Amino acid sequence: MATRGTRTHGMTKTRTFKSWDSMKQRCLNPNASDYHRYGGRGIYVCARWKDSFENFFADMGERPDGKTLDRIDNSKGYEPNNCKWSTPAEQQDNKRNNPVVYYHGRQITIAALAREIGIPAKILLWRLNNCWDIDRAVNTPKFLRKGK
């Protein structure tokens, strides 16, 4: 008599499962290349997700095309109320080393603000680093012509 194998979710080869597994490696495996930036600095995987891909999938759903797992507050761990699927640009905006400004009552990265107003981030950053106030830095045209 043949014994029945353990039933699984059948999603081991999906991008969603790979995101879950990568999250766990970064936070729980000291041998992982990025461990020092995650588990090594206290970033954790919540108990609900740590040993259950099914719970992770129930909370996050399928990983959309062009997006990866992102923490909303990157000083906190991976848990349902702190995670979302983000584009590469959103991920870049959420890095710890990104400079942020306060503009019109909200905190925003210089890169995101530059995209919103349609100028290169390096120009906006240069202006702010050279003591321009935020309104002047944002409202000045991208290129100034000499003599005008």
MODELLER restraints for C-alpha pairs under 7 A, 6 or more apart:
rsr = mdl.restraints
at = mdl.atoms
rsr.add(forms.Gaussian(group=physical.xy_distance, feature=features.Distance(at['CA:11:A'], at['CA:17:A']), mean=6.32, stdev=0.5))
rsr.add(forms.Gaussian(group=physical.xy_distance, feature=features.Distance(at['CA:15:A'], at['CA:63:A']), mean=6.59, stdev=0.5))
rsr.add(forms.Gaussian(group=physical.xy_distance, feature=features.Distance(at['CA:16:A'], at['CA:62:A']), mean=5.80, stdev=0.5))
rsr.add(forms.Gaussian(group=physical.xy_distance, feature=features.Distance(at['CA:16:A'], at['CA:63:A']), mean=5.01, stdev=0.5))
rsr.add(forms.Gaussian(group=physical.xy_distance, feature=features.Distance(at['CA:19:A'], at['CA:69:A']), mean=6.55, stdev=0.5))
rsr.add(forms.Gaussian(group=physical.xy_distance, feature=features.Distance(at['CA:20:A'], at['CA:53:A']), mean=6.90, stdev=0.5))
rsr.add(forms.Gaussian(group=physical.xy_distance, feature=features.Distance(at['CA:24:A'], at['CA:45:A']), mean=6.77, stdev=0.5))
rsr.add(forms.Gaussian(group=physical.xy_distance, feature=features.Distance(at['CA:24:A'], at['CA:50:A']), mean=6.97, stdev=0.5))
rsr.add(forms.Gaussian(group=physical.xy_distance, feature=features.Distance(at['CA:25:A'], at['CA:32:A']), mean=6.14, stdev=0.5))
rsr.add(forms.Gaussian(group=physical.xy_distance, feature=features.Distance(at['CA:26:A'], at['CA:32:A']), mean=6.05, stdev=0.5))
rsr.add(forms.Gaussian(group=physical.xy_distance, feature=features.Distance(at['CA:26:A'], at['CA:34:A']), mean=5.60, stdev=0.5))
rsr.add(forms.Gaussian(group=physical.xy_distance, feature=features.Distance(at['CA:26:A'], at['CA:35:A']), mean=4.71, stdev=0.5))
rsr.add(forms.Gaussian(group=physical.xy_distance, feature=features.Distance(at['CA:26:A'], at['CA:38:A']), mean=5.79, stdev=0.5))
rsr.add(forms.Gaussian(group=physical.xy_distance, feature=features.Distance(at['CA:26:A'], at['CA:39:A']), mean=6.26, stdev=0.5))
rsr.add(forms.Gaussian(group=physical.xy_distance, feature=features.Distance(at['CA:27:A'], at['CA:35:A']), mean=5.91, stdev=0.5))
rsr.add(forms.Gaussian(group=physical.xy_distance, feature=features.Distance(at['CA:27:A'], at['CA:38:A']), mean=5.25, stdev=0.5))
rsr.add(forms.Gaussian(group=physical.xy_distance, feature=features.Distance(at['CA:27:A'], at['CA:39:A']), mean=3.81, stdev=0.5))
rsr.add(forms.Gaussian(group=physical.xy_distance, feature=features.Distance(at['CA:27:A'], at['CA:43:A']), mean=6.17, stdev=0.5))
rsr.add(forms.Gaussian(group=physical.xy_distance, feature=features.Distance(at['CA:27:A'], at['CA:44:A']), mean=5.76, stdev=0.5))
rsr.add(forms.Gaussian(group=physical.xy_distance, feature=features.Distance(at['CA:27:A'], at['CA:45:A']), mean=6.77, stdev=0.5))
rsr.add(forms.Gaussian(group=physical.xy_distance, feature=features.Distance(at['CA:28:A'], at['CA:39:A']), mean=5.89, stdev=0.5))
rsr.add(forms.Gaussian(group=physical.xy_distance, feature=features.Distance(at['CA:29:A'], at['CA:35:A']), mean=6.55, stdev=0.5))
rsr.add(forms.Gaussian(group=physical.xy_distance, feature=features.Distance(at['CA:43:A'], at['CA:76:A']), mean=6.11, stdev=0.5))
rsr.add(forms.Gaussian(group=physical.xy_distance, feature=features.Distance(at['CA:43:A'], at['CA:77:A']), mean=4.71, stdev=0.5))
rsr.add(forms.Gaussian(group=physical.xy_distance, feature=features.Distance(at['CA:44:A'], at['CA:77:A']), mean=4.60, stdev=0.5))
rsr.add(forms.Gaussian(group=physical.xy_distance, feature=features.Distance(at['CA:44:A'], at['CA:78:A']), mean=6.05, stdev=0.5))
rsr.add(forms.Gaussian(group=physical.xy_distance, feature=features.Distance(at['CA:45:A'], at['CA:77:A']), mean=5.89, stdev=0.5))
rsr.add(forms.Gaussian(group=physical.xy_distance, feature=features.Distance(at['CA:45:A'], at['CA:78:A']), mean=4.78, stdev=0.5))
rsr.add(forms.Gaussian(group=physical.xy_distance, feature=features.Distance(at['CA:45:A'], at['CA:79:A']), mean=6.48, stdev=0.5))
rsr.add(forms.Gaussian(group=physical.xy_distance, feature=features.Distance(at['CA:46:A'], at['CA:78:A']), mean=6.06, stdev=0.5))
rsr.add(forms.Gaussian(group=physical.xy_distance, feature=features.Distance(at['CA:46:A'], at['CA:79:A']), mean=5.28, stdev=0.5))
rsr.add(forms.Gaussian(group=physical.xy_distance, feature=features.Distance(at['CA:48:A'], at['CA:55:A']), mean=6.44, stdev=0.5))
rsr.add(forms.Gaussian(group=physical.xy_distance, feature=features.Distance(at['CA:49:A'], at['CA:55:A']), mean=5.86, stdev=0.5))
rsr.add(forms.Gaussian(group=physical.xy_distance, feature=features.Distance(at['CA:49:A'], at['CA:56:A']), mean=5.19, stdev=0.5))
rsr.add(forms.Gaussian(group=physical.xy_distance, feature=features.Distance(at['CA:59:A'], at['CA:80:A']), mean=6.23, stdev=0.5))
rsr.add(forms.Gaussian(group=physical.xy_distance, feature=features.Distance(at['CA:63:A'], at['CA:85:A']), mean=6.78, stdev=0.5))
rsr.add(forms.Gaussian(group=physical.xy_distance, feature=features.Distance(at['CA:66:A'], at['CA:87:A']), mean=6.09, stdev=0.5))
rsr.add(forms.Gaussian(group=physical.xy_distance, feature=features.Distance(at['CA:67:A'], at['CA:85:A']), mean=5.54, stdev=0.5))
rsr.add(forms.Gaussian(group=physical.xy_distance, feature=features.Distance(at['CA:67:A'], at['CA:86:A']), mean=4.85, stdev=0.5))
rsr.add(forms.Gaussian(group=physical.xy_distance, feature=features.Distance(at['CA:67:A'], at['CA:87:A']), mean=4.54, stdev=0.5))
rsr.add(forms.Gaussian(group=physical.xy_distance, feature=features.Distance(at['CA:67:A'], at['CA:88:A']), mean=6.85, stdev=0.5))
rsr.add(forms.Gaussian(group=physical.xy_distance, feature=features.Distance(at['CA:68:A'], at['CA:85:A']), mean=5.24, stdev=0.5))
rsr.add(forms.Gaussian(group=physical.xy_distance, feature=features.Distance(at['CA:68:A'], at['CA:86:A']), mean=5.41, stdev=0.5))
rsr.add(forms.Gaussian(group=physical.xy_distance, feature=features.Distance(at['CA:68:A'], at['CA:87:A']), mean=6.53, stdev=0.5))
rsr.add(forms.Gaussian(group=physical.xy_distance, feature=features.Distance(at['CA:69:A'], at['CA:83:A']), mean=6.87, stdev=0.5))
rsr.add(forms.Gaussian(group=physical.xy_distance, feature=features.Distance(at['CA:69:A'], at['CA:84:A']), mean=6.00, stdev=0.5))
rsr.add(forms.Gaussian(group=physical.xy_distance, feature=features.Distance(at['CA:69:A'], at['CA:85:A']), mean=4.83, stdev=0.5))
rsr.add(forms.Gaussian(group=physical.xy_distance, feature=features.Distance(at['CA:69:A'], at['CA:86:A']), mean=6.32, stdev=0.5))
rsr.add(forms.Gaussian(group=physical.xy_distance, feature=features.Distance(at['CA:70:A'], at['CA:83:A']), mean=5.56, stdev=0.5))
rsr.add(forms.Gaussian(group=physical.xy_distance, feature=features.Distance(at['CA:70:A'], at['CA:84:A']), mean=5.42, stdev=0.5))
rsr.add(forms.Gaussian(group=physical.xy_distance, feature=features.Distance(at['CA:70:A'], at['CA:85:A']), mean=5.88, stdev=0.5))
rsr.add(forms.Gaussian(group=physical.xy_distance, feature=features.Distance(at['CA:70:A'], at['CA:86:A']), mean=5.95, stdev=0.5))
rsr.add(forms.Gaussian(group=physical.xy_distance, feature=features.Distance(at['CA:70:A'], at['CA:91:A']), mean=6.56, stdev=0.5))
rsr.add(forms.Gaussian(group=physical.xy_distance, feature=features.Distance(at['CA:71:A'], at['CA:78:A']), mean=6.52, stdev=0.5))
rsr.add(forms.Gaussian(group=physical.xy_distance, feature=features.Distance(at['CA:71:A'], at['CA:82:A']), mean=5.43, stdev=0.5))
rsr.add(forms.Gaussian(group=physical.xy_distance, feature=features.Distance(at['CA:71:A'], at['CA:83:A']), mean=4.45, stdev=0.5))
rsr.add(forms.Gaussian(group=physical.xy_distance, feature=features.Distance(at['CA:71:A'], at['CA:84:A']), mean=6.45, stdev=0.5))
rsr.add(forms.Gaussian(group=physical.xy_distance, feature=features.Distance(at['CA:72:A'], at['CA:82:A']), mean=5.16, stdev=0.5))
rsr.add(forms.Gaussian(group=physical.xy_distance, feature=features.Distance(at['CA:72:A'], at['CA:83:A']), mean=5.64, stdev=0.5))
rsr.add(forms.Gaussian(group=physical.xy_distance, feature=features.Distance(at['CA:72:A'], at['CA:84:A']), mean=6.92, stdev=0.5))
rsr.add(forms.Gaussian(group=physical.xy_distance, feature=features.Distance(at['CA:73:A'], at['CA:82:A']), mean=6.43, stdev=0.5))
rsr.add(forms.Gaussian(group=physical.xy_distance, feature=features.Distance(at['CA:93:A'], at['CA:109:A']), mean=6.10, stdev=0.5))
rsr.add(forms.Gaussian(group=physical.xy_distance, feature=features.Distance(at['CA:93:A'], at['CA:111:A']), mean=6.72, stdev=0.5))
rsr.add(forms.Gaussian(group=physical.xy_distance, feature=features.Distance(at['CA:93:A'], at['CA:112:A']), mean=6.62, stdev=0.5))
rsr.add(forms.Gaussian(group=physical.xy_distance, feature=features.Distance(at['CA:98:A'], at['CA:109:A']), mean=6.46, stdev=0.5))
rsr.add(forms.Gaussian(group=physical.xy_distance, feature=features.Distance(at['CA:99:A'], at['CA:109:A']), mean=5.78, stdev=0.5))
rsr.add(forms.Gaussian(group=physical.xy_distance, feature=features.Distance(at['CA:99:A'], at['CA:110:A']), mean=6.10, stdev=0.5))
rsr.add(forms.Gaussian(group=physical.xy_distance, feature=features.Distance(at['CA:100:A'], at['CA:107:A']), mean=6.53, stdev=0.5))
rsr.add(forms.Gaussian(group=physical.xy_distance, feature=features.Distance(at['CA:100:A'], at['CA:108:A']), mean=5.40, stdev=0.5))
rsr.add(forms.Gaussian(group=physical.xy_distance, feature=features.Distance(at['CA:100:A'], at['CA:109:A']), mean=4.08, stdev=0.5))
rsr.add(forms.Gaussian(group=physical.xy_distance, feature=features.Distance(at['CA:100:A'], at['CA:110:A']), mean=5.60, stdev=0.5))
rsr.add(forms.Gaussian(group=physical.xy_distance, feature=features.Distance(at['CA:101:A'], at['CA:107:A']), mean=5.73, stdev=0.5))
rsr.add(forms.Gaussian(group=physical.xy_distance, feature=features.Distance(at['CA:101:A'], at['CA:108:A']), mean=5.63, stdev=0.5))
rsr.add(forms.Gaussian(group=physical.xy_distance, feature=features.Distance(at['CA:101:A'], at['CA:109:A']), mean=6.17, stdev=0.5))
rsr.add(forms.Gaussian(group=physical.xy_distance, feature=features.Distance(at['CA:101:A'], at['CA:110:A']), mean=6.56, stdev=0.5))
rsr.add(forms.Gaussian(group=physical.xy_distance, feature=features.Distance(at['CA:102:A'], at['CA:108:A']), mean=6.31, stdev=0.5))
rsr.add(forms.Gaussian(group=physical.xy_distance, feature=features.Distance(at['CA:110:A'], at['CA:121:A']), mean=6.36, stdev=0.5))
rsr.add(forms.Gaussian(group=physical.xy_distance, feature=features.Distance(at['CA:110:A'], at['CA:125:A']), mean=6.85, stdev=0.5))
rsr.add(forms.Gaussian(group=physical.xy_distance, feature=features.Distance(at['CA:111:A'], at['CA:121:A']), mean=5.17, stdev=0.5))
rsr.add(forms.Gaussian(group=physical.xy_distance, feature=features.Distance(at['CA:114:A'], at['CA:120:A']), mean=5.91, stdev=0.5))
rsr.add(forms.Gaussian(group=physical.xy_distance, feature=features.Distance(at['CA:114:A'], at['CA:121:A']), mean=5.05, stdev=0.5))
rsr.add(forms.Gaussian(group=physical.xy_distance, feature=features.Distance(at['CA:114:A'], at['CA:124:A']), mean=6.54, stdev=0.5))
rsr.add(forms.Gaussian(group=physical.xy_distance, feature=features.Distance(at['CA:119:A'], at['CA:142:A']), mean=5.78, stdev=0.5))
rsr.add(forms.Gaussian(group=physical.xy_distance, feature=features.Distance(at['CA:124:A'], at['CA:137:A']), mean=6.23, stdev=0.5))
rsr.add(forms.Gaussian(group=physical.xy_distance, feature=features.Distance(at['CA:127:A'], at['CA:137:A']), mean=5.73, stdev=0.5))
rsr.add(forms.Gaussian(group=physical.xy_distance, feature=features.Distance(at['CA:128:A'], at['CA:134:A']), mean=6.93, stdev=0.5))
rsr.add(forms.Gaussian(group=physical.xy_distance, feature=features.Distance(at['CA:128:A'], at['CA:137:A']), mean=6.59, stdev=0.5))
